[in-house]
């Protein structure tokens, strides 16, 4: 069994470190999920999330990982005879394209090299064919530490392709990076809570446009658990379609109160400050994997230009300081390593970690 009394501090790209005050929220007394007490908790949480996400449309509380919303967006909003343009720039955007195919949908891929952004110009060139019902984007690619220029992309799409539905995986972007859902014109945008919400995994927040819910009414065989039409009916009553993880919602309510009080501009600035520090540190001893213009403010992928044995350094830091950072992901394993700086992680925390990595490398 793990040592629950002395768990490692997590600076991996998710789950990240969860503070004790948040963990205490998960131990609140159980509520009946069809009772008025739960409805109050649900409703208050959603209203705060609408402020955080800058939306007046649907916010759904989803007892699943973020991957569940990959499938939900596809099964609800794309008919079997329609085609999706999947933008692929790393492991998780690649996987979403695979999931769409597993749902029986037709998929065309717009692929770029890992560490490179997907640009508005590239998407425009593909969408000009006029054959796509929807597009999948990843806001912040967790495998590469790259933030795609989603505001530029969204501006182009609103002007030239307003009928194409926009699905955005914001799993490692939301909270740490700006997300003005209604202004962007997205149809599904979601994030699981183990990233910048700084909570334990197993729950996802989703903003869903009214037109996405309307589109789902005409899509056959969309299943039950992720049915947007039923979700919207339940949400109107401050309920969920299926039994929710009430402990997660209690903690989410707590975190949302803190975010609203801090103000999202301040939250984004705090993450930017951490990102700039880690990138500055990385450039002194290594290289940042992505071009600075596209480097993420929630996690940094560091290029292993010194040929260190990444696993050995991770082990050394954990053994001496009970703290863990991340190896590279997939094809980038050992070629890179990753440091999370999101959620309730502080600038002092990341300064300390970077010092410990320097110490371990020698």
Beta strands, then each sheet from edge to edge (+ up, - down):
strand 1: 9-11
strand 2: 58-62
strand 3: 83-88
strand 4: 106-111
strand 5: 134-138
strand 6: 140-141
strand 7: 146-147
strand 8: 165-169
strand 9: 188-192
strand 10: 204-208
strand 11: 287-288
strand 12: 299-303
strand 13: 323-327
strand 14: 336-340
sheet 1: 1+ 13+ 14- 12+ 11-
sheet 2: 2+ 10- 9+ 8+ 5+ 3+ 4+
sheet 3: 6+ 7-
end
